[in-house]
């Protein structure tokens, strides 16, 4: 068997429901088989302002889920603050895979690899591989949850891929086949920017705890971003939320839902009554020429987020009224079996 060229592997990861954590387990398994020392850091539980640089002889691996076709801000900011070095680096991600028959349909990486590679290259690192892992999508807020059979199948197929990739990478082989998807990644790049500046704040205000919540505080204690606080005896999602879905997947009472119904109400109220008069007044006072469409979108996004945040706080208090809580709960798709199965990555032995 060809010997590994590395004596040490340093892995930095972020994980919500456990997909990226499982990838780390597989990477460590191969490292053990090659007698490579492994150092693992969960960046949600480390000092992200004073990052200790990896050993000079270590292969460095970053892995994280894809949120809005990019690494979530916690990983982007971690890489941006990462100290300078000359190590070899592998970039990995877990993105929303699906199963159709015996086919694993890949997700899209978007901007994740390219911005991160640029940051690290400027710091002196050598990018030796970019490897996406199509583990199950866990955003059941946006789509029905996958079946258990599909989840098992996706884990099985991707475990094989990761084990093979790790074995070859530890021996010095480079991997850039993922760049074949560059045209598609470029197409969704604008979504990456919109998510980073707007989308994540919007999604943070779509979660709520129904009347089934018994105030066990599991979601608050286990949130990797410390984004959930207690307001008037109920969990309240702040703008720190990364939409990693850990809270929804781990709630013992299945009390955490996505407010599809009240979201539809907010959109109706905003676009019918709130924004039109505001923009009309601004438009009449300022002539912006060619910049009009862009300025309109920026103003619209800012006003909408402010309105949505206020509405979310109001709903948080109104849910104490039983009938309102029931209306919100039963207008949420995550309440129903066909949509609302909670996702957790497989627990590896």
Secondary structure, DSSP 8 states (H G I E B T S, - for coil): ----S-SEEEEEE--SSSHHHHHHHHHHHHHHHTT-EEEEEEGGGS-SSS-----TTEEEEEEEEBSSSSB-HHHHHHHHH------EEEEEEE--BEEETTEEE----TTHHHHHHHHHHHTT-EEEEEEEE--B---TTTS----HHHHHHHHHHHHHHHHHHHHHHHTT--B-GGGGGHHHHHHHHHHHHHIIIIIHHHHHTSEEE-TT-----HHHHH-TT--EEEETTEEEE-TT-----HHHHH-TT--EEE-HHHHHHHHHHIIIIIHHHHHHHHHHH---GGGHHHHHHHHHHHHHHHHHHHHHHHHHHHTTSHHHHHHHHHT-GGGSTTT----------
